[in-house]
Amino acid sequence: MVRGERRGSPEQAEQMGISLAEELLENGARAILTEVYNGETPA
């Protein structure tokens, strides 16, 4: 399992989401997604 968390104001929601997604991908989510999608990471 790969987990992460961000806290901030609603005005920062988009940037926090992007930052969290990048962190999760770097910490193992990319490998999980590749396995789930049969070797092809979704766009």
mmJSON file of the N, C-alpha and C atoms, coordinates in Angstrom:
{"data_MODEL":{"atom_site":{
"group_PDB":["ATOM","ATOM","ATOM","ATOM","ATOM","ATOM","ATOM","ATOM","ATOM","ATOM","ATOM","ATOM","ATOM","ATOM","ATOM","ATOM","ATOM","ATOM","ATOM","ATOM","ATOM","ATOM","ATOM","ATOM","ATOM","ATOM","ATOM","ATOM","ATOM","ATOM","ATOM","ATOM","ATOM","ATOM","ATOM","ATOM","ATOM","ATOM","ATOM","ATOM","ATOM","ATOM","ATOM","ATOM","ATOM","ATOM","ATOM","ATOM","ATOM","ATOM","ATOM","ATOM","ATOM","ATOM","ATOM","ATOM","ATOM","ATOM","ATOM","ATOM","ATOM","ATOM","ATOM","ATOM","ATOM","ATOM","ATOM","ATOM","ATOM","ATOM","ATOM","ATOM","ATOM","ATOM","ATOM","ATOM","ATOM","ATOM","ATOM","ATOM","ATOM","ATOM","ATOM","ATOM","ATOM","ATOM","ATOM","ATOM","ATOM","ATOM","ATOM","ATOM","ATOM","ATOM","ATOM","ATOM","ATOM","ATOM","ATOM","ATOM","ATOM","ATOM","ATOM","ATOM","ATOM","ATOM","ATOM","ATOM","ATOM","ATOM","ATOM","ATOM","ATOM","ATOM","ATOM","ATOM","ATOM","ATOM","ATOM","ATOM","ATOM","ATOM","ATOM","ATOM","ATOM","ATOM","ATOM","ATOM","ATOM"],
"id":[1,2,3,4,5,6,7,8,9,10,11,12,13,14,15,16,17,18,19,20,21,22,23,24,25,26,27,28,29,30,31,32,33,34,35,36,37,38,39,40,41,42,43,44,45,46,47,48,49,50,51,52,53,54,55,56,57,58,59,60,61,62,63,64,65,66,67,68,69,70,71,72,73,74,75,76,77,78,79,80,81,82,83,84,85,86,87,88,89,90,91,92,93,94,95,96,97,98,99,100,101,102,103,104,105,106,107,108,109,110,111,112,113,114,115,116,117,118,119,120,121,122,123,124,125,126,127,128,129],
"type_symbol":["N","C","C","N","C","C","N","C","C","N","C","C","N","C","C","N","C","C","N","C","C","N","C","C","N","C","C","N","C","C","N","C","C","N","C","C","N","C","C","N","C","C","N","C","C","N","C","C","N","C","C","N","C","C","N","C","C","N","C","C","N","C","C","N","C","C","N","C","C","N","C","C","N","C","C","N","C","C","N","C","C","N","C","C","N","C","C","N","C","C","N","C","C","N","C","C","N","C","C","N","C","C","N","C","C","N","C","C","N","C","C","N","C","C","N","C","C","N","C","C","N","C","C","N","C","C","N","C","C"],
"label_atom_id":["N","CA","C","N","CA","C","N","CA","C","N","CA","C","N","CA","C","N","CA","C","N","CA","C","N","CA","C","N","CA","C","N","CA","C","N","CA","C","N","CA","C","N","CA","C","N","CA","C","N","CA","C","N","CA","C","N","CA","C","N","CA","C","N","CA","C","N","CA","C","N","CA","C","N","CA","C","N","CA","C","N","CA","C","N","CA","C","N","CA","C","N","CA","C","N","CA","C","N","CA","C","N","CA","C","N","CA","C","N","CA","C","N","CA","C","N","CA","C","N","CA","C","N","CA","C","N","CA","C","N","CA","C","N","CA","C","N","CA","C","N","CA","C","N","CA","C","N","CA","C"],
"label_alt_id":[null,null,null,null,null,null,null,null,null,null,null,null,null,null,null,null,null,null,null,null,null,null,null,null,null,null,null,null,null,null,null,null,null,null,null,null,null,null,null,null,null,null,null,null,null,null,null,null,null,null,null,null,null,null,null,null,null,null,null,null,null,null,null,null,null,null,null,null,null,null,null,null,null,null,null,null,null,null,null,null,null,null,null,null,null,null,null,null,null,null,null,null,null,null,null,null,null,null,null,null,null,null,null,null,null,null,null,null,null,null,null,null,null,null,null,null,null,null,null,null,null,null,null,null,null,null,null,null,null],
"label_comp_id":["MET","MET","MET","VAL","VAL","VAL","ARG","ARG","ARG","GLY","GLY","GLY","GLU","GLU","GLU","ARG","ARG","ARG","ARG","ARG","ARG","GLY","GLY","GLY","SER","SER","SER","PRO","PRO","PRO","GLU","GLU","GLU","GLN","GLN","GLN","ALA","ALA","ALA","GLU","GLU","GLU","GLN","GLN","GLN","MET","MET","MET","GLY","GLY","GLY","ILE","ILE","ILE","SER","SER","SER","LEU","LEU","LEU","ALA","ALA","ALA","GLU","GLU","GLU","GLU","GLU","GLU","LEU","LEU","LEU","LEU","LEU","LEU","GLU","GLU","GLU","ASN","ASN","ASN","GLY","GLY","GLY","ALA","ALA","ALA","ARG","ARG","ARG","ALA","ALA","ALA","ILE","ILE","ILE","LEU","LEU","LEU","THR","THR","THR","GLU","GLU","GLU","VAL","VAL","VAL","TYR","TYR","TYR","ASN","ASN","ASN","GLY","GLY","GLY","GLU","GLU","GLU","THR","THR","THR","PRO","PRO","PRO","ALA","ALA","ALA"],
"label_asym_id":["A","A","A","A","A","A","A","A","A","A","A","A","A","A","A","A","A","A","A","A","A","A","A","A","A","A","A","A","A","A","A","A","A","A","A","A","A","A","A","A","A","A","A","A","A","A","A","A","A","A","A","A","A","A","A","A","A","A","A","A","A","A","A","A","A","A","A","A","A","A","A","A","A","A","A","A","A","A","A","A","A","A","A","A","A","A","A","A","A","A","A","A","A","A","A","A","A","A","A","A","A","A","A","A","A","A","A","A","A","A","A","A","A","A","A","A","A","A","A","A","A","A","A","A","A","A","A","A","A"],
"label_entity_id":["1","1","1","1","1","1","1","1","1","1","1","1","1","1","1","1","1","1","1","1","1","1","1","1","1","1","1","1","1","1","1","1","1","1","1","1","1","1","1","1","1","1","1","1","1","1","1","1","1","1","1","1","1","1","1","1","1","1","1","1","1","1","1","1","1","1","1","1","1","1","1","1","1","1","1","1","1","1","1","1","1","1","1","1","1","1","1","1","1","1","1","1","1","1","1","1","1","1","1","1","1","1","1","1","1","1","1","1","1","1","1","1","1","1","1","1","1","1","1","1","1","1","1","1","1","1","1","1","1"],
"label_seq_id":[1,1,1,2,2,2,3,3,3,4,4,4,5,5,5,6,6,6,7,7,7,8,8,8,9,9,9,10,10,10,11,11,11,12,12,12,13,13,13,14,14,14,15,15,15,16,16,16,17,17,17,18,18,18,19,19,19,20,20,20,21,21,21,22,22,22,23,23,23,24,24,24,25,25,25,26,26,26,27,27,27,28,28,28,29,29,29,30,30,30,31,31,31,32,32,32,33,33,33,34,34,34,35,35,35,36,36,36,37,37,37,38,38,38,39,39,39,40,40,40,41,41,41,42,42,42,43,43,43],
"pdbx_PDB_ins_code":[null,null,null,null,null,null,null,null,null,null,null,null,null,null,null,null,null,null,null,null,null,null,null,null,null,null,null,null,null,null,null,null,null,null,null,null,null,null,null,null,null,null,null,null,null,null,null,null,null,null,null,null,null,null,null,null,null,null,null,null,null,null,null,null,null,null,null,null,null,null,null,null,null,null,null,null,null,null,null,null,null,null,null,null,null,null,null,null,null,null,null,null,null,null,null,null,null,null,null,null,null,null,null,null,null,null,null,null,null,null,null,null,null,null,null,null,null,null,null,null,null,null,null,null,null,null,null,null,null],
"Cartn_x":[0.844,0.0,0.899,0.498,1.223,0.278,0.77,-0.092,0.603,-0.189,0.325,-0.785,-0.408,-1.395,-0.906,-1.828,-1.544,-2.612,-2.217,-3.156,-2.919,-3.996,-3.871,-5.235,-5.216,-6.464,-7.114,-8.422,-9.117,-8.546,-8.012,-7.437,-6.206,-5.576,-4.374,-4.674,-5.941,-6.331,-5.689,-5.715,-5.16,-3.665,-2.913,-1.468,-1.146,-1.917,-1.684,-1.948,-2.989,-3.292,-2.191,-1.675,-0.577,0.656,0.983,2.156,2.03,0.851,0.627,0.723,0.133,0.193,1.63,2.427,3.831,4.586,4.332,4.996,4.606,3.319,2.86,3.477,3.541,4.152,5.613,6.333,7.748,7.941,6.945,7.078,6.434,6.184,5.722,4.408,3.64,2.351,2.511,3.58,3.804,3.922,4.658,4.821,3.487,2.691,1.377,0.488,0.447,-0.379,0.073,1.364,1.889,1.417,1.458,1.0,-0.501,-1.27,-2.727,-3.117,-2.408,-2.733,-1.894,-1.441,-0.727,0.474,1.297,2.523,2.401,1.195,1.003,0.449,1.274,0.806,-0.184,-1.355,-2.357,-1.873,-2.382,-1.997,-2.588],
"Cartn_y":[-1.162,0.0,1.237,2.223,3.485,4.564,5.37,6.389,7.733,8.772,10.123,11.04,12.239,13.185,14.607,15.494,16.916,17.677,18.79,19.676,21.087,21.826,23.198,23.802,24.977,25.689,25.16,25.355,24.928,25.576,26.768,27.453,26.726,25.913,25.179,23.731,23.382,21.986,21.376,22.085,21.524,21.253,22.217,22.041,20.94,20.849,19.781,18.42,18.314,17.053,16.614,17.561,17.26,16.821,17.551,17.232,15.849,15.546,14.241,13.126,13.329,12.313,12.033,13.086,12.902,12.127,12.459,11.752,10.277,9.992,8.605,7.807,8.396,7.708,7.388,8.332,8.116,7.051,6.902,5.984,4.622,4.259,2.91,2.783,3.844,3.748,3.476,3.983,3.755,2.254,1.531,0.084,-0.641,-0.205,-0.824,-0.579,0.653,0.969,0.212,0.072,-0.676,-2.121,-2.718,-4.102,-4.214,-3.301,-3.332,-3.184,-2.33,-2.076,-2.911,-4.07,-5.036,-4.441,-3.732,-3.212,-1.87,-1.333,-0.037,0.942,1.909,2.922,3.822,4.062,4.897,6.331,6.988,8.384,9.325],
"Cartn_z":[0.0,0.0,0.0,-0.749,-0.82,-0.304,0.642,1.238,1.269,1.321,1.448,1.912,2.311,2.82,2.586,2.32,2.191,2.97,3.552,4.233,3.73,3.593,3.143,2.887,2.333,2.066,0.785,0.676,-0.541,-1.803,-1.664,-2.812,-3.346,-2.525,-2.918,-3.305,-3.416,-3.638,-4.883,-5.991,-7.226,-7.085,-6.579,-6.437,-5.435,-4.345,-3.367,-3.986,-4.804,-5.468,-6.412,-7.171,-8.1,-7.329,-6.279,-5.465,-4.833,-4.314,-3.694,-4.731,-5.89,-6.947,-7.358,-7.519,-7.891,-6.816,-5.549,-4.447,-4.429,-4.601,-4.584,-5.73,-6.906,-8.047,-7.773,-7.188,-6.871,-5.794,-4.913,-3.78,-4.009,-5.259,-5.536,-6.278,-6.357,-7.04,-8.532,-9.124,-10.56,-10.851,-10.023,-10.22,-10.06,-9.098,-8.885,-10.099,-10.574,-11.741,-12.981,-13.153,-14.295,-14.237,-13.068,-12.902,-13.162,-12.621,-12.786,-14.254,-14.962,-16.361,-17.322,-16.864,-17.702,-18.436,-17.699,-18.277,-18.952,-19.048,-19.684,-18.666,-18.257,-17.322,-18.044,-17.441,-18.11,-18.283,-19.298,-19.582,-18.565],
"occupancy":[1.0,1.0,1.0,1.0,1.0,1.0,1.0,1.0,1.0,1.0,1.0,1.0,1.0,1.0,1.0,1.0,1.0,1.0,1.0,1.0,1.0,1.0,1.0,1.0,1.0,1.0,1.0,1.0,1.0,1.0,1.0,1.0,1.0,1.0,1.0,1.0,1.0,1.0,1.0,1.0,1.0,1.0,1.0,1.0,1.0,1.0,1.0,1.0,1.0,1.0,1.0,1.0,1.0,1.0,1.0,1.0,1.0,1.0,1.0,1.0,1.0,1.0,1.0,1.0,1.0,1.0,1.0,1.0,1.0,1.0,1.0,1.0,1.0,1.0,1.0,1.0,1.0,1.0,1.0,1.0,1.0,1.0,1.0,1.0,1.0,1.0,1.0,1.0,1.0,1.0,1.0,1.0,1.0,1.0,1.0,1.0,1.0,1.0,1.0,1.0,1.0,1.0,1.0,1.0,1.0,1.0,1.0,1.0,1.0,1.0,1.0,1.0,1.0,1.0,1.0,1.0,1.0,1.0,1.0,1.0,1.0,1.0,1.0,1.0,1.0,1.0,1.0,1.0,1.0],
"B_iso_or_equiv":[0.0,0.0,0.0,0.0,0.0,0.0,0.0,0.0,0.0,0.0,0.0,0.0,0.0,0.0,0.0,0.0,0.0,0.0,0.0,0.0,0.0,0.0,0.0,0.0,0.0,0.0,0.0,0.0,0.0,0.0,0.0,0.0,0.0,0.0,0.0,0.0,0.0,0.0,0.0,0.0,0.0,0.0,0.0,0.0,0.0,0.0,0.0,0.0,0.0,0.0,0.0,0.0,0.0,0.0,0.0,0.0,0.0,0.0,0.0,0.0,0.0,0.0,0.0,0.0,0.0,0.0,0.0,0.0,0.0,0.0,0.0,0.0,0.0,0.0,0.0,0.0,0.0,0.0,0.0,0.0,0.0,0.0,0.0,0.0,0.0,0.0,0.0,0.0,0.0,0.0,0.0,0.0,0.0,0.0,0.0,0.0,0.0,0.0,0.0,0.0,0.0,0.0,0.0,0.0,0.0,0.0,0.0,0.0,0.0,0.0,0.0,0.0,0.0,0.0,0.0,0.0,0.0,0.0,0.0,0.0,0.0,0.0,0.0,0.0,0.0,0.0,0.0,0.0,0.0],
"pdbx_formal_charge":[null,null,null,null,null,null,null,null,null,null,null,null,null,null,null,null,null,null,null,null,null,null,null,null,null,null,null,null,null,null,null,null,null,null,null,null,null,null,null,null,null,null,null,null,null,null,null,null,null,null,null,null,null,null,null,null,null,null,null,null,null,null,null,null,null,null,null,null,null,null,null,null,null,null,null,null,null,null,null,null,null,null,null,null,null,null,null,null,null,null,null,null,null,null,null,null,null,null,null,null,null,null,null,null,null,null,null,null,null,null,null,null,null,null,null,null,null,null,null,null,null,null,null,null,null,null,null,null,null],
"auth_seq_id":[1,1,1,2,2,2,3,3,3,4,4,4,5,5,5,6,6,6,7,7,7,8,8,8,9,9,9,10,10,10,11,11,11,12,12,12,13,13,13,14,14,14,15,15,15,16,16,16,17,17,17,18,18,18,19,19,19,20,20,20,21,21,21,22,22,22,23,23,23,24,24,24,25,25,25,26,26,26,27,27,27,28,28,28,29,29,29,30,30,30,31,31,31,32,32,32,33,33,33,34,34,34,35,35,35,36,36,36,37,37,37,38,38,38,39,39,39,40,40,40,41,41,41,42,42,42,43,43,43],
"auth_comp_id":["MET","MET","MET","VAL","VAL","VAL","ARG","ARG","ARG","GLY","GLY","GLY","GLU","GLU","GLU","ARG","ARG","ARG","ARG","ARG","ARG","GLY","GLY","GLY","SER","SER","SER","PRO","PRO","PRO","GLU","GLU","GLU","GLN","GLN","GLN","ALA","ALA","ALA","GLU","GLU","GLU","GLN","GLN","GLN","MET","MET","MET","GLY","GLY","GLY","ILE","ILE","ILE","SER","SER","SER","LEU","LEU","LEU","ALA","ALA","ALA","GLU","GLU","GLU","GLU","GLU","GLU","LEU","LEU","LEU","LEU","LEU","LEU","GLU","GLU","GLU","ASN","ASN","ASN","GLY","GLY","GLY","ALA","ALA","ALA","ARG","ARG","ARG","ALA","ALA","ALA","ILE","ILE","ILE","LEU","LEU","LEU","THR","THR","THR","GLU","GLU","GLU","VAL","VAL","VAL","TYR","TYR","TYR","ASN","ASN","ASN","GLY","GLY","GLY","GLU","GLU","GLU","THR","THR","THR","PRO","PRO","PRO","ALA","ALA","ALA"],
"auth_asym_id":["A","A","A","A","A","A","A","A","A","A","A","A","A","A","A","A","A","A","A","A","A","A","A","A","A","A","A","A","A","A","A","A","A","A","A","A","A","A","A","A","A","A","A","A","A","A","A","A","A","A","A","A","A","A","A","A","A","A","A","A","A","A","A","A","A","A","A","A","A","A","A","A","A","A","A","A","A","A","A","A","A","A","A","A","A","A","A","A","A","A","A","A","A","A","A","A","A","A","A","A","A","A","A","A","A","A","A","A","A","A","A","A","A","A","A","A","A","A","A","A","A","A","A","A","A","A","A","A","A"],
"auth_atom_id":["N","CA","C","N","CA","C","N","CA","C","N","CA","C","N","CA","C","N","CA","C","N","CA","C","N","CA","C","N","CA","C","N","CA","C","N","CA","C","N","CA","C","N","CA","C","N","CA","C","N","CA","C","N","CA","C","N","CA","C","N","CA","C","N","CA","C","N","CA","C","N","CA","C","N","CA","C","N","CA","C","N","CA","C","N","CA","C","N","CA","C","N","CA","C","N","CA","C","N","CA","C","N","CA","C","N","CA","C","N","CA","C","N","CA","C","N","CA","C","N","CA","C","N","CA","C","N","CA","C","N","CA","C","N","CA","C","N","CA","C","N","CA","C","N","CA","C","N","CA","C"],
"pdbx_PDB_model_num":[1,1,1,1,1,1,1,1,1,1,1,1,1,1,1,1,1,1,1,1,1,1,1,1,1,1,1,1,1,1,1,1,1,1,1,1,1,1,1,1,1,1,1,1,1,1,1,1,1,1,1,1,1,1,1,1,1,1,1,1,1,1,1,1,1,1,1,1,1,1,1,1,1,1,1,1,1,1,1,1,1,1,1,1,1,1,1,1,1,1,1,1,1,1,1,1,1,1,1,1,1,1,1,1,1,1,1,1,1,1,1,1,1,1,1,1,1,1,1,1,1,1,1,1,1,1,1,1,1]
}}}
